[in-house]
């Protein structure tokens, strides 16, 4: 009996072609969000003709854009009717409580795009090619972050607050790089007696204060405007939050900063860190691992740190014990350090 040898498929330049043109997916998603294509389909405008009327576009334009999004699995297609993939229905329909389309206001801000446009030089330098990149003081893009990223972070903040409540009630909480304020606000939701002290640039804290008021916490929400490295935090905190902040800086800077936070905590107090945390191989999981490239492009010395690195920094800063919480919090992981 003879067997037919398996035919090996010859390599093609297709993957290279698609990678170089990957920016088209960015622009297609942005256009679909701007034109409310996902919302239109959710409302029942499922053909290109109906969508053209609802979104105020050419029928040909609607068809080509939607077909492109079908190929990339953001939409489905049955004959001439389009539908929403499950994650598109949840996150990209404006009527959904989990809508995250506003995140493009920050993720596609011109400054951040420009950082990536100069990636070759950033690789040569080992850090951003644009002076301080996104880390310049009072960068107005952080207001866009606070406004645009809030919906994406709300559920993660809720999960994190519930996990932290398992460790006991807290009464005085320091929220560092508070941004939209949702992490501190969620802790306040879980701890009725907690008072939240939020630190960030003054213009950013205006967004957090507005959200705290909307959540009914205006009378126990306090502002500490300015650089987190320079502001006097005071003392007596049961819990400190550092969310998506440490990746901006190098390890010595992070360690020194955590010493400052350690000094502000009560004995037995906790530091909760939310970060992109790659595995030790630094190539998995994909979202956490590839985040390092954004940090390379946008910051002078930042990185996406592994748990072992964050544990080492925490212990060098004086924390006695460090744990990686089992549950993911959105696209982040939660690390808890105990004073």
C-alpha positions as CSV (number, residue, x, y, z in Angstrom):
1,X,0.0,0.0,0.0
2,X,1.4,3.4,-1.0
3,X,0.6,6.7,0.7
4,X,0.4,10.0,-1.0
5,X,2.8,12.5,0.6
6,X,1.2,15.5,2.2
7,X,1.3,18.5,0.0
8,X,3.1,21.3,1.8
9,X,1.6,24.7,1.2
10,X,4.2,27.2,-0.1
11,X,4.7,30.3,1.9
12,X,3.0,33.4,0.5
13,X,3.5,37.1,1.2
14,X,-0.2,37.3,2.4
15,X,0.6,37.7,6.1
16,X,3.1,40.5,5.4
17,X,0.6,42.2,3.1
18,X,-2.1,42.0,5.8
19,X,0.2,43.2,8.5
20,X,1.4,46.3,6.6
21,X,-2.3,47.1,5.8
22,X,-3.5,46.5,9.4
23,X,-4.1,50.2,9.8
24,X,-7.1,49.8,7.6
25,X,-8.8,47.8,10.3
26,X,-8.1,50.7,12.7
27,X,-9.7,53.2,10.4
28,X,-12.6,50.9,9.6
29,X,-13.5,50.4,13.2
30,X,-13.2,54.1,13.9
31,X,-15.4,54.9,10.8
32,X,-18.0,52.4,11.9
33,X,-18.1,53.9,15.4
34,X,-18.3,57.5,14.1
35,X,-21.1,56.6,11.7
36,X,-22.9,54.4,14.3
37,X,-22.9,51.4,12.0
38,X,-23.0,48.9,14.9
39,X,-25.8,50.9,16.5
40,X,-27.8,51.0,13.2
41,X,-27.6,47.2,12.8
42,X,-28.7,46.7,16.4
43,X,-31.7,48.9,15.6
44,X,-32.6,46.7,12.7
45,X,-31.1,48.5,9.8
46,X,-29.4,45.3,8.5
47,X,-29.0,45.9,4.8
48,X,-26.6,48.3,3.2
49,X,-29.6,50.3,1.7
50,X,-31.2,50.7,5.1
51,X,-27.9,51.4,6.8
52,X,-27.1,54.1,4.2
53,X,-30.3,56.0,5.1
54,X,-29.8,55.6,8.9
55,X,-26.2,56.6,8.9
56,X,-26.3,59.2,6.1
57,X,-23.8,57.5,3.8
58,X,-23.6,56.1,0.3
59,X,-25.0,52.6,0.0
60,X,-21.8,51.5,-1.8
61,X,-19.8,52.8,1.1
62,X,-21.9,51.0,3.7
63,X,-21.7,47.7,1.8
64,X,-17.9,47.8,1.4
65,X,-17.3,48.9,5.0
66,X,-19.6,46.2,6.4
67,X,-18.1,43.5,4.2
68,X,-14.7,44.4,5.5
69,X,-15.9,44.1,9.1
70,X,-17.5,40.8,8.3
71,X,-14.1,39.5,7.1
72,X,-12.6,40.7,10.4
73,X,-15.4,39.0,12.4
74,X,-16.9,42.2,13.9
75,X,-20.1,41.7,11.8
76,X,-21.9,38.6,10.4
77,X,-23.6,38.3,7.0
78,X,-26.5,36.3,5.8
79,X,-27.2,37.0,2.1
80,X,-27.7,40.8,2.1
81,X,-28.3,41.2,5.8
82,X,-25.7,42.1,8.3
83,X,-25.6,41.2,12.0
84,X,-23.4,41.9,15.0
85,X,-20.8,39.6,16.4
86,X,-21.4,38.9,20.1
87,X,-18.7,41.3,21.3
88,X,-19.7,44.0,18.9
89,X,-23.2,43.8,20.2
90,X,-22.0,44.2,23.7
91,X,-19.3,46.8,23.3
92,X,-20.0,48.8,20.1
93,X,-23.8,49.4,20.1
94,X,-24.3,52.9,21.7
95,X,-27.5,51.6,23.3
96,X,-25.5,49.0,25.3
97,X,-24.6,49.7,28.9
98,X,-21.1,48.3,28.1
99,X,-20.5,50.6,25.1
100,X,-16.8,51.4,24.8
101,X,-16.6,53.3,21.5
102,X,-15.6,56.5,23.3
103,X,-12.2,54.8,24.0
104,X,-11.1,55.8,20.5
105,X,-11.0,59.4,21.6
106,X,-7.8,58.5,23.6
107,X,-6.5,55.4,21.8
108,X,-6.4,57.2,18.5
109,X,-5.4,60.7,19.8
110,X,-2.9,62.3,17.4
111,X,-0.1,62.4,19.9
112,X,-0.3,58.7,20.6
113,X,-0.5,57.9,16.9
114,X,2.5,60.1,16.3
115,X,4.5,58.2,18.9
116,X,3.9,55.0,16.9
117,X,4.6,56.7,13.6
118,X,8.2,57.2,15.0
119,X,8.5,53.6,16.3
120,X,11.7,52.9,14.4
121,X,13.5,55.7,16.3
122,X,11.9,54.6,19.5
123,X,13.3,51.1,19.0
124,X,16.8,52.6,18.4
125,X,16.5,54.7,21.5
126,X,14.8,52.1,23.7
127,X,12.1,54.7,24.5
128,X,9.8,57.3,22.8
129,X,11.2,59.4,20.0
130,X,9.0,62.3,21.0
131,X,10.7,64.0,24.0
132,X,8.6,62.7,26.9
133,X,6.0,61.1,24.7
134,X,2.7,60.8,26.6
135,X,4.3,61.5,30.0
136,X,4.7,65.3,29.6
137,X,3.2,67.2,32.6
138,X,-0.4,68.3,32.3
139,X,-0.8,66.5,29.0
140,X,-4.4,67.3,27.9
141,X,-4.7,63.8,26.3
142,X,-5.1,62.4,29.8
143,X,-8.4,64.3,30.0
144,X,-9.4,62.5,26.9
145,X,-8.3,59.3,28.6
146,X,-10.5,60.0,31.6
147,X,-13.5,60.8,29.5
148,X,-13.1,58.2,26.7
149,X,-11.8,55.2,28.6
150,X,-14.2,55.4,31.6
151,X,-16.8,53.0,30.0
152,X,-14.1,50.5,29.2
153,X,-12.8,50.5,32.8
154,X,-16.1,50.6,34.7
155,X,-16.7,46.9,34.8
156,X,-13.0,46.2,35.6
157,X,-13.2,48.7,38.5
158,X,-16.3,46.9,39.8
159,X,-14.7,43.5,39.7
160,X,-11.6,44.9,41.4
161,X,-13.5,46.5,44.2
162,X,-15.5,43.3,44.9
163,X,-12.2,41.4,45.1
164,X,-10.7,43.9,47.4
165,X,-13.7,43.9,49.7
166,X,-13.0,40.2,50.4
167,X,-10.0,41.4,52.3
168,X,-12.0,43.5,54.7
169,X,-13.7,46.9,54.9
170,X,-11.6,50.1,54.3
171,X,-12.3,53.6,55.5
172,X,-9.6,55.8,54.0
173,X,-8.5,55.1,50.4
174,X,-5.8,56.7,48.2
175,X,-6.6,56.5,44.5
176,X,-3.4,57.4,42.6
177,X,-3.6,58.4,38.9
178,X,-7.3,58.4,39.5
179,X,-8.2,59.5,36.0
180,X,-12.0,59.0,35.5
181,X,-12.2,57.9,39.2
182,X,-14.0,54.7,38.6
183,X,-11.6,52.5,40.6
184,X,-12.0,54.7,43.7
185,X,-15.7,55.2,43.1
186,X,-16.2,51.4,42.9
187,X,-14.3,50.9,46.2
188,X,-16.7,53.5,47.7
189,X,-19.6,51.6,46.4
190,X,-18.4,48.5,48.2
191,X,-17.4,50.3,51.4
192,X,-20.1,52.7,52.6
193,X,-17.8,54.3,55.2
194,X,-14.9,54.8,52.9
195,X,-13.5,58.3,52.0
196,X,-11.6,58.4,48.7
197,X,-8.6,60.7,48.2
198,X,-8.0,61.0,44.4
199,X,-4.6,62.2,43.0
200,X,-4.1,63.3,39.4
201,X,-3.6,66.4,37.3
202,X,-6.2,69.1,38.2
203,X,-7.9,69.1,34.8
204,X,-8.2,65.3,34.9
205,X,-9.7,65.3,38.5
206,X,-12.5,67.5,37.2
207,X,-13.7,64.4,35.3
208,X,-13.3,62.1,38.4
209,X,-15.1,64.6,40.6
210,X,-18.1,64.7,38.2
211,X,-18.3,60.9,38.1
212,X,-18.0,60.7,41.9
213,X,-20.9,63.2,42.2
214,X,-23.0,61.2,39.7
215,X,-22.3,58.1,41.8
216,X,-23.6,59.8,45.0
217,X,-20.2,60.1,46.6
218,X,-19.5,63.8,46.4
219,X,-19.4,64.2,50.2
220,X,-16.6,61.6,50.7
221,X,-14.5,62.3,47.6
222,X,-11.5,64.5,48.0
223,X,-9.0,65.8,45.4
224,X,-5.2,65.8,45.6
225,X,-4.2,67.7,42.4
226,X,-0.7,67.6,40.9
227,X,2.0,65.1,40.1
228,X,1.7,61.9,42.2
229,X,5.5,62.1,42.7
230,X,5.2,65.6,44.4
231,X,1.8,65.6,46.1
232,X,1.8,65.0,49.9
233,X,-0.5,62.0,50.3
234,X,-0.6,62.3,54.0
235,X,-1.0,59.2,56.2
236,X,-3.5,56.7,57.6
237,X,-4.7,54.9,54.5
238,X,-6.2,51.4,54.7
239,X,-5.9,50.9,50.9
240,X,-4.1,52.6,48.0
241,X,-4.9,52.0,44.4
242,X,-2.3,52.3,41.5
243,X,-4.1,51.6,38.3
244,X,-2.4,51.5,34.9
245,X,0.4,53.8,36.1
246,X,3.5,51.9,36.9
247,X,4.0,50.8,33.2
248,X,4.9,54.4,32.4
249,X,8.1,54.3,34.4
250,X,11.3,52.2,34.8
251,X,11.8,49.8,37.7
252,X,13.8,52.1,40.0
253,X,11.2,54.9,39.6
254,X,8.4,52.5,40.4
255,X,10.1,51.1,43.4
256,X,10.9,54.6,44.8
257,X,7.3,55.6,44.2
258,X,5.9,52.6,45.9
259,X,8.0,53.4,49.0
260,X,6.2,56.7,49.1
261,X,2.9,54.8,49.0
262,X,4.0,52.3,51.6
263,X,4.7,55.2,54.0
264,X,1.2,56.5,53.5
265,X,-0.5,53.2,54.4
266,X,-1.5,52.1,57.9
267,X,0.3,48.9,59.2
268,X,-1.6,46.0,57.6
269,X,-2.8,48.3,54.8
270,X,-2.9,47.1,51.2
271,X,-1.7,48.4,47.9
272,X,-3.8,47.3,44.9
273,X,-2.1,47.5,41.5
274,X,-4.0,47.0,38.2
275,X,-1.7,46.5,35.3
276,X,-1.1,44.6,32.0
277,X,0.8,41.6,33.2
278,X,2.6,39.4,30.7
279,X,3.7,35.9,31.5
280,X,7.4,35.3,32.2
281,X,7.9,34.4,28.5
282,X,6.8,38.0,27.7
283,X,4.9,36.8,24.6
284,X,1.7,35.7,26.3
285,X,-1.1,36.4,26.8
286,X,-1.2,38.4,23.6
287,X,-2.8,41.7,24.8
288,X,-0.6,42.0,27.9
289,X,2.5,41.0,26.0
290,X,2.0,43.3,23.1
291,X,1.2,46.3,25.3
292,X,5.0,46.7,25.8
293,X,5.2,48.0,22.3
294,X,2.8,50.8,23.1
295,X,4.8,51.7,26.1
296,X,8.0,51.7,24.1
297,X,6.5,54.1,21.6
298,X,4.9,56.4,24.1
299,X,7.1,56.6,27.2
300,X,10.8,57.2,27.8
301,X,11.5,54.1,30.0
302,X,8.2,52.3,30.7
303,X,7.4,48.6,30.3
304,X,4.7,46.0,30.8
305,X,6.0,44.2,33.9
306,X,5.6,40.5,34.8
307,X,4.2,39.5,38.2
308,X,7.7,38.6,39.4
309,X,9.0,42.0,38.5
310,X,6.0,43.7,40.3
311,X,6.5,41.5,43.3
312,X,10.2,42.3,43.4
313,X,9.5,46.1,43.2
314,X,6.8,45.9,45.9
315,X,9.1,44.0,48.3
316,X,12.0,46.3,47.6
317,X,9.6,49.1,48.6
318,X,8.9,47.5,51.9
319,X,5.8,45.4,51.3
320,X,5.8,42.1,53.2
321,X,3.7,40.0,50.9
322,X,2.5,40.2,47.3
323,X,-0.3,38.3,45.6
324,X,-1.6,37.9,42.1
325,X,-5.4,37.8,42.3
326,X,-6.8,34.8,40.3
327,X,-9.4,36.7,38.5
328,X,-8.8,39.0,35.5
329,X,-10.1,42.5,35.8
330,X,-11.0,43.3,32.2
331,X,-7.7,43.4,30.3
332,X,-5.7,43.9,33.4
333,X,-4.6,41.7,36.4
334,X,-4.8,42.7,40.0
335,X,-1.7,42.5,42.3
336,X,-2.2,43.1,46.0
337,X,0.8,44.1,48.2
338,X,0.4,44.0,52.0
339,X,2.2,46.4,54.3
